[in-house]
Amino acid sequence: MTSDINKRRLLFWLLPVLPIYLALAPASHAALPLYANGQALPSLAPMLERSMPAVVNISTSTNIQVNDNPLLQDPFFRHFYNLPNQPRMQQKNSLGSGVIIDSGQGLVLTNNHVIDKADKITVTLNDGRQLNAELVGTDPEADVAIIRVPADHLTELPIADSSQLKVGDFVVAIGNPFGLGQTVTSGIISALGRSGLGIEGYEDFIQTDASINPGNSGGALVNLRGEFVGMNTAILAPTGGNVGIGFAIPSNMVLSIKESLVKHGEVRRGLLGITSQ
């Protein structure tokens, strides 16, 4: 009996103190700790803070003439029904990604298929600025294009030598999949020198299992130092979604094309042939 009375008295004194103790107790988090055994855990965050401002979102609009019913093209029919004699236009919009490779000149690298035949190209920077871009040059055979934006305080990506890449190297893809905004995925280099895929006229792709989806085209593939190693370009997608087989144009190939596009607006390739008389 005495023991029960003592327990009740103890509980009576502890109840007011318990909420204060719980409030002062350190909160437990589900996230991993920043340090383990005195060592900082590896993270891509510092590298991405430097790299992501150099990757931009690109949106385009293209005016396309709509084909009318052949009957509507008959001048007599149009006159009889008093139809306006002007073509009907429809606007097509598309989304993609780009990489700032020369901050001084405002040069942005992207895929040709992202901006092909576009009447208006809009670039959205990482800081939210929206800029109208002008086309500098394109190479449809390699699917490379250069556009220019009139802006200051741009961040460009350092460029790595893609000939030094090895299968198994870790890489990170940065882009604008499905128009969601900047998204980061990681993986490894699965193969080098992929060709014969029928995707482009000139193929020498880096293959990666970093997730690449529609809208990633023109975005950056970087190494763990945040250096540009390739431009994300295509995926092999039998079901329409990512299956872990993506392709990027190597940085060395991109740089050689970029020089020609900036200088001439196109790539001038020599032809070798034989003629008979």
LUMMARMI-962325 format. One line per 4 residues: their letters; for each residue x, y, z of C-alpha. Coordinates in steps of 0.5 Angstrom, whole numbers, plus 500, padded with zeros to 3 digits. Layout:
N
a> X:Y:Z ~ ...
REM end
This chain:
277
mtsd> 500:500:500 ~ 506:505:502 ~ 509:503:495 ~ 503:505:491
inkr> 503:512:495 ~ 510:513:494 ~ 509:512:486 ~ 503:516:485
rllf> 507:522:489 ~ 513:521:484 ~ 508:521:478 ~ 505:527:481
wllp> 512:531:481 ~ 514:528:474 ~ 508:530:470 ~ 509:538:470
vlpi> 517:537:468 ~ 516:532:463 ~ 513:536:457 ~ 519:541:459
ylal> 524:535:458 ~ 521:533:452 ~ 522:540:449 ~ 529:541:451
apas> 531:534:448 ~ 535:534:442 ~ 530:532:436 ~ 532:526:432
haal> 533:526:425 ~ 531:521:419 ~ 537:524:415 ~ 544:521:415
plya> 549:525:420 ~ 554:530:416 ~ 560:526:420 ~ 561:519:421
ngqa> 567:517:425 ~ 570:524:425 ~ 570:524:417 ~ 565:528:413
lpsl> 560:523:409 ~ 561:524:401 ~ 556:529:398 ~ 555:532:391
apml> 552:538:394 ~ 558:543:393 ~ 560:541:386 ~ 553:542:384
ersm> 552:549:387 ~ 558:551:383 ~ 555:547:376 ~ 548:548:376
pavv> 548:556:375 ~ 551:554:368 ~ 546:550:366 ~ 540:553:363
nist> 532:551:361 ~ 531:553:354 ~ 524:554:351 ~ 522:555:344
stni> 516:557:340 ~ 515:556:332 ~ 509:558:328 ~ 507:552:323
qvnd> 502:553:317 ~ 496:549:318 ~ 494:545:312 ~ 487:546:310
npll> 482:542:307 ~ 483:542:299 ~ 476:545:298 ~ 478:551:302
qdpf> 484:552:297 ~ 479:553:292 ~ 479:561:290 ~ 471:560:288
frhf> 469:557:294 ~ 473:562:299 ~ 470:568:295 ~ 463:565:295
ynlp> 463:564:303 ~ 467:570:304 ~ 473:566:307 ~ 480:570:309
nqpr> 485:569:304 ~ 491:568:309 ~ 494:561:312 ~ 492:559:318
mqqk> 498:558:323 ~ 499:554:329 ~ 504:555:335 ~ 508:549:337
nslg> 512:550:343 ~ 518:545:346 ~ 523:545:352 ~ 530:543:353
sgvi> 536:545:356 ~ 543:548:355 ~ 550:549:358 ~ 553:556:358
idsg> 560:555:355 ~ 563:562:354 ~ 560:567:360 ~ 564:573:357
qglv> 560:572:350 ~ 554:569:353 ~ 554:563:349 ~ 550:557:350
ltnn> 551:550:348 ~ 545:546:346 ~ 542:540:341 ~ 540:543:334
hvid> 533:539:335 ~ 532:543:341 ~ 532:550:337 ~ 531:547:330
kadk> 526:552:326 ~ 524:556:332 ~ 522:563:331 ~ 523:565:339
itvt> 528:562:343 ~ 527:563:351 ~ 533:562:356 ~ 531:561:363
lndg> 537:562:368 ~ 538:558:374 ~ 537:565:378 ~ 530:566:375
rqln> 532:571:369 ~ 529:570:363 ~ 532:572:356 ~ 531:572:349
aelv> 537:568:345 ~ 539:569:338 ~ 542:563:334 ~ 549:563:332
gtdp> 550:557:328 ~ 547:550:328 ~ 550:543:326 ~ 544:538:324
eadv> 549:532:322 ~ 552:532:329 ~ 546:535:333 ~ 549:541:336
aiir> 547:548:336 ~ 550:555:339 ~ 545:561:341 ~ 547:567:345
vpad> 544:571:351 ~ 545:578:352 ~ 547:578:360 ~ 552:579:365
hlte> 554:575:371 ~ 554:569:368 ~ 557:562:370 ~ 560:557:365
lpia> 562:550:366 ~ 570:548:366 ~ 571:543:360 ~ 574:537:361
dssq> 578:533:356 ~ 573:527:354 ~ 579:523:351 ~ 581:521:358
lkvg> 574:518:360 ~ 574:511:362 ~ 568:506:363 ~ 566:506:370
dfvv> 567:513:371 ~ 562:517:375 ~ 558:522:372 ~ 552:527:373
aign> 547:529:369 ~ 544:536:370 ~ 538:538:365 ~ 530:540:365
pfgl> 527:534:364 ~ 519:534:362 ~ 520:542:364 ~ 520:541:371
gqtv> 526:545:372 ~ 533:543:374 ~ 534:536:376 ~ 540:532:377
tsgi> 541:525:376 ~ 548:521:377 ~ 551:514:374 ~ 557:512:371
isal> 560:512:364 ~ 557:505:361 ~ 561:505:354 ~ 565:510:350
grsg> 565:511:342 ~ 558:509:341 ~ 556:509:334 ~ 552:506:328
lgie> 545:508:332 ~ 542:512:327 ~ 541:517:332 ~ 545:523:328
gyed> 549:523:322 ~ 556:523:326 ~ 556:519:332 ~ 561:518:337
fiqt> 557:518:344 ~ 558:517:351 ~ 553:512:354 ~ 551:513:361
dasi> 546:510:366 ~ 545:517:369 ~ 537:518:368 ~ 536:522:362
npgn> 529:524:360 ~ 525:528:355 ~ 527:535:356 ~ 534:533:358
sgga> 537:534:351 ~ 542:540:351 ~ 544:539:358 ~ 550:537:361
lvnl> 554:531:363 ~ 559:533:368 ~ 564:529:372 ~ 565:529:380
rgef> 569:535:379 ~ 564:539:376 ~ 567:539:369 ~ 563:538:363
vgmn> 565:532:359 ~ 559:531:354 ~ 552:534:352 ~ 546:530:354
tail> 543:528:347 ~ 538:522:346 ~ 536:516:350 ~ 534:509:348
aptg> 527:508:350 ~ 523:502:347 ~ 517:504:352 ~ 518:511:352
gnvg> 521:512:358 ~ 528:512:361 ~ 531:505:361 ~ 538:507:364
igfa> 541:507:357 ~ 543:515:355 ~ 547:518:350 ~ 552:524:350
ipsn> 556:528:345 ~ 563:528:348 ~ 566:535:350 ~ 572:534:345
mvls> 567:533:339 ~ 563:539:342 ~ 569:544:342 ~ 571:543:335
ikes> 564:544:332 ~ 563:550:337 ~ 569:554:334 ~ 566:553:327
lvkh> 559:555:329 ~ 562:561:332 ~ 566:563:326 ~ 562:561:320
gevr> 555:559:323 ~ 556:552:320 ~ 561:546:320 ~ 564:546:313
rgll> 566:539:312 ~ 571:537:306 ~ 568:532:301 ~ 572:526:299
gits> 570:523:292 ~ 572:520:286 ~ 569:522:279 ~ 570:518:272
q> 571:521:265
REM end
